[in-house]
Amino acid sequence: MSVGEPCGLIPVFKPEGWTSFDVVAKLRGILHIRRLGHAGTLDPMAVGVLPVFVGKATKACDILPDSDKAYEAGFRLGVVTDTQDITGKVLSESSAPAARGDAENALSAFRGEIMQIPPMYSAVKVGGRKLYELAREGKEVEREPRKVTVYELELTDYDEASREGKLFVSCSKGTYIRTVIHDLGAALGCGGAMTSLCRVRAAGFELSECFTLEEIAAKPVDEVLMPLERAFEGFKKVKLDLRCTGMYKNGVKLSSAQAGLGRDFAGDFCVFGAEGELLGIARLDRDKDEVRAVRNFY
């Protein structure tokens, strides 16, 4: 890492038609920073919240405490596609009517902990290969159902004539919204496909906080960069004195007393240095009375 390299998070509004990788590649050119990463891949047709990590903050990508996400999704009943969204090849169509009340009643089966079969057009690996690679070769393989949690699932708009509507979904990591819609259509006996997707919340960031690529290009980086600790807002915070800061950075295991923790302290916490910088995430090994690093950011 170069001296003075920015570190933090940028909540980006991902535009339609871009992959998450496209966004990161574009930002490398805008910010002139190579070390970038993102949390929570979005399909090209989707828009919305894409948290991008800058500099040493990329070390936090895989340990974010808030992995739950929220979406607004458009759907159309009466059609089934191979991708489970409107961009795919149409496999079947149905003119069967679907009343709003029937759709609302059917949603109850998809709330809470549910088992979901990953779609063929997904990055899930089977036998060492990504499913979408197999799907592009015209192959379909058996997939194991996976447990996901849908916290909220509400029908926010629906037109019975067109059989088009919108859903609000709050869910755990790994939930496929297009599969929820596909399965809803199957439950109604007419099929269903996703027509649009907007992620409105991810990693604790809301849609209203996001910057477009154009806004990021027009502003100094410090005006769009959020501190890394924003991603760990729910964690307890411990600030070390100057001596213990040096010890921690040199890999010395601090005791609970040195770190200012009670022996009954539990859970992961943020470790700040004497000058207020976030050094990392740590937890207390109560048996050995040692502060152990989970991930360091220096």
C-alpha positions in Angstrom: 0.0 0.0 0.0 1.4 3.4 -0.9 1.8 6.1 1.6 -1.3 8.2 1.9 -3.5 5.8 0.1 -7.2 6.4 1.0 -8.9 3.8 3.1 -12.6 3.3 3.7 -15.9 2.6 2.0 -17.8 4.2 -0.9 -21.5 3.3 -1.1 -22.0 3.2 -4.9 -25.2 3.2 -6.9 -24.6 0.5 -9.4 -26.2 1.3 -12.8 -28.2 -1.1 -14.9 -26.2 -3.1 -17.5 -23.0 -3.0 -15.5 -21.5 -6.0 -13.6 -20.1 -5.3 -10.1 -16.7 -5.9 -11.6 -17.3 -3.2 -14.2 -18.1 -0.7 -11.4 -14.8 -1.6 -9.6 -12.8 -1.3 -12.8 -14.4 2.1 -13.6 -13.6 3.3 -10.1 -10.0 2.3 -10.5 -9.7 4.7 -13.4 -11.6 7.5 -11.6 -9.8 7.2 -8.3 -6.4 6.0 -9.6 -6.4 3.4 -6.9 -5.7 -0.3 -7.7 -6.7 -1.8 -4.4 -10.5 -1.9 -4.5 -13.1 -4.6 -3.7 -16.9 -4.9 -3.3 -19.4 -6.7 -1.1 -22.4 -8.4 -2.5 -22.4 -9.0 -6.3 -25.3 -7.6 -8.3 -26.4 -9.0 -11.6 -26.0 -6.7 -14.6 -29.8 -6.0 -14.8 -29.9 -5.0 -11.2 -29.3 -1.5 -9.8 -28.7 -0.1 -6.3 -26.4 -0.3 -3.3 -22.9 -1.7 -4.0 -20.5 -1.1 -1.1 -17.0 -0.6 -2.5 -13.9 -1.0 -0.3 -10.9 1.2 -0.8 -7.3 0.6 0.1 -6.6 -1.5 3.2 -10.4 -1.6 3.9 -10.5 -4.4 1.3 -9.4 -6.7 4.1 -12.8 -6.3 5.7 -14.8 -7.5 2.6 -15.4 -11.1 4.0 -16.0 -10.3 7.6 -18.8 -7.7 7.4 -21.2 -8.2 10.3 -24.3 -7.0 8.4 -24.7 -9.4 5.5 -28.5 -8.9 5.3 -29.9 -7.1 2.3 -33.1 -5.5 1.1 -34.5 -5.2 -2.4 -37.4 -3.8 -4.4 -38.1 -6.3 -7.2 -40.5 -6.1 -10.2 -42.1 -9.3 -11.5 -44.4 -10.6 -14.2 -46.6 -13.7 -13.7 -47.5 -16.0 -16.5 -44.0 -16.5 -17.9 -41.0 -18.8 -17.0 -37.5 -18.3 -18.3 -34.2 -20.2 -18.0 -32.6 -17.4 -16.1 -35.7 -16.7 -13.9 -35.7 -13.1 -15.0 -37.0 -11.3 -18.1 -33.6 -11.3 -19.8 -33.7 -15.1 -20.3 -35.1 -17.5 -22.9 -38.8 -18.0 -22.4 -39.5 -21.7 -21.5 -43.3 -21.5 -21.0 -46.1 -19.0 -20.9 -49.5 -19.2 -19.2 -52.7 -17.1 -19.5 -54.0 -18.3 -16.2 -55.3 -15.4 -14.0 -53.7 -14.6 -10.7 -55.7 -12.5 -8.2 -53.9 -10.2 -5.8 -55.3 -12.0 -2.9 -54.0 -15.3 -4.2 -50.5 -13.8 -4.7 -50.5 -12.3 -1.2 -51.6 -15.6 0.4 -48.9 -17.5 -1.5 -46.1 -15.2 -0.2 -46.5 -16.7 3.3 -44.7 -19.8 2.2 -41.6 -17.8 1.4 -41.2 -16.0 4.7 -38.8 -17.0 7.4 -36.3 -19.8 7.0 -36.9 -21.5 3.6 -35.0 -23.9 1.4 -34.1 -22.5 -2.0 -32.6 -24.3 -5.0 -30.0 -22.0 -6.6 -30.8 -21.1 -10.2 -28.7 -22.6 -13.0 -27.7 -19.0 -13.9 -25.7 -18.3 -10.7 -22.2 -18.4 -9.5 -22.8 -21.3 -7.2 -20.3 -24.1 -7.9 -21.2 -27.8 -8.5 -18.3 -30.2 -9.1 -15.8 -27.3 -9.2 -17.7 -25.4 -12.0 -20.0 -22.4 -11.7 -23.6 -23.2 -12.6 -23.8 -20.4 -15.1 -20.9 -21.9 -17.1 -22.8 -25.2 -17.3 -26.0 -23.4 -18.2 -24.3 -21.6 -21.1 -23.3 -25.0 -22.4 -26.9 -26.1 -22.3 -26.4 -28.3 -19.3 -28.6 -28.6 -16.2 -27.4 -30.3 -13.1 -29.0 -31.3 -9.8 -28.5 -28.6 -7.1 -28.8 -29.0 -3.4 -31.3 -26.8 -1.7 -29.8 -24.2 0.6 -31.3 -22.6 3.7 -31.9 -18.9 3.5 -33.9 -16.5 5.6 -36.5 -14.0 4.3 -37.2 -11.5 7.0 -39.8 -9.4 5.1 -41.7 -10.2 1.9 -44.5 -7.8 0.9 -46.5 -7.3 -2.2 -46.2 -3.5 -2.6 -47.9 -3.2 -6.1 -49.9 -5.5 -8.3 -52.0 -5.1 -11.4 -54.3 -8.1 -12.0 -54.8 -7.3 -15.7 -51.1 -7.3 -16.6 -50.1 -9.7 -13.8 -47.2 -7.4 -13.1 -46.2 -6.2 -9.6 -43.5 -5.3 -7.2 -42.1 -6.9 -4.0 -40.2 -5.6 -1.1 -37.8 -8.3 0.2 -35.5 -8.2 3.2 -33.3 -11.3 3.4 -30.1 -13.0 4.4 -27.0 -13.3 2.3 -27.3 -15.9 -0.5 -31.0 -15.4 -1.2 -31.9 -15.3 -4.8 -34.8 -12.8 -5.4 -35.5 -14.1 -8.9 -35.8 -17.6 -7.4 -38.4 -16.3 -4.9 -40.4 -14.9 -7.8 -39.9 -18.1 -9.9 -41.1 -20.2 -7.0 -44.0 -17.8 -6.3 -45.1 -18.2 -9.9 -44.9 -22.0 -9.6 -47.0 -21.9 -6.4 -49.7 -19.9 -8.3 -49.6 -22.3 -11.1 -48.8 -19.8 -13.8 -45.0 -19.2 -13.5 -43.2 -15.9 -12.8 -40.1 -14.0 -13.8 -38.3 -11.0 -12.3 -38.4 -7.9 -14.4 -36.3 -5.5 -12.4 -34.2 -5.4 -9.2 -33.0 -2.6 -7.0 -31.0 -3.3 -3.9 -32.0 -0.6 -1.4 -29.9 -1.7 1.6 -26.5 -3.6 2.0 -23.7 -3.6 4.6 -25.7 -1.1 6.6 -25.9 1.5 3.8 -29.2 2.8 2.4 -29.9 3.7 -1.2 -30.2 7.4 -0.3 -26.5 7.3 0.8 -25.1 6.1 -2.5 -23.1 8.0 -5.0 -23.4 7.6 -8.7 -20.2 7.0 -10.7 -20.6 10.5 -12.2 -20.9 12.1 -8.7 -17.7 10.2 -7.6 -15.8 11.4 -10.6 -16.8 15.0 -9.9 -15.9 15.0 -6.2 -12.7 14.8 -4.2 -12.3 11.3 -2.8 -12.6 12.4 0.8 -16.2 13.7 0.1 -17.4 10.2 -1.0 -15.3 8.0 1.3 -16.9 6.7 4.5 -14.7 5.5 7.4 -14.3 1.7 7.6 -15.7 1.7 11.1 -19.0 2.6 9.6 -19.4 -1.0 8.5 -18.9 -2.1 12.2 -21.2 0.4 13.9 -22.8 -2.3 16.1 -19.5 -3.4 17.5 -18.1 -2.3 20.9 -15.1 0.0 20.6 -11.8 -0.2 22.5 -9.1 2.5 22.3 -5.6 1.5 23.3 -3.1 3.8 24.8 0.2 4.7 23.0 2.2 1.8 24.5 -0.5 -0.8 23.9 -1.0 0.5 20.4 2.6 -0.3 19.6 2.4 -3.7 21.2 -0.8 -4.6 19.3 0.7 -3.6 16.0 3.8 -5.6 16.7 1.7 -8.7 17.3 1.9 -8.8 21.1 -1.1 -10.5 22.7 -2.6 -8.0 25.1 -4.4 -9.0 28.3 -8.0 -7.9 29.0 -6.6 -5.4 31.6 -4.1 -3.9 29.1 -6.9 -3.4 26.5 -9.3 -2.0 29.1 -11.7 -5.0 28.9 -13.5 -6.8 31.7 -12.8 -10.5 32.0 -16.4 -11.2 31.1 -16.2 -9.2 27.8 -17.7 -11.2 24.9 -17.9 -10.9 21.1 -15.9 -9.2 18.5 -14.9 -5.5 18.9 -13.2 -2.7 17.1 -9.6 -1.9 18.2 -8.6 1.8 17.8 -5.1 3.1 18.2 -4.0 5.9 20.4 -4.4 8.4 17.5 -8.0 7.2 16.8 -7.2 5.0 13.8 -9.1 1.7 13.4 -6.4 -1.0 13.8 -8.6 -4.0 13.3 -11.3 -6.3 14.6 -10.4 -8.5 17.6 -12.0 -10.8 20.2 -11.0 -11.8 23.8 -9.9 -15.3 24.4 -11.3 -15.6 27.9 -9.6 -18.9 28.7 -6.1 -17.4 28.0 -7.1 -13.8 28.8 -5.7 -12.7 25.5 -6.9 -10.2 22.8 -6.7 -12.1 19.5 -6.9 -10.3 16.2 -9.7 -11.4 13.8 -8.5 -9.0 11.0 -6.0 -6.1 11.1 -6.2 -3.1 8.7 -2.8 -1.6 9.1 
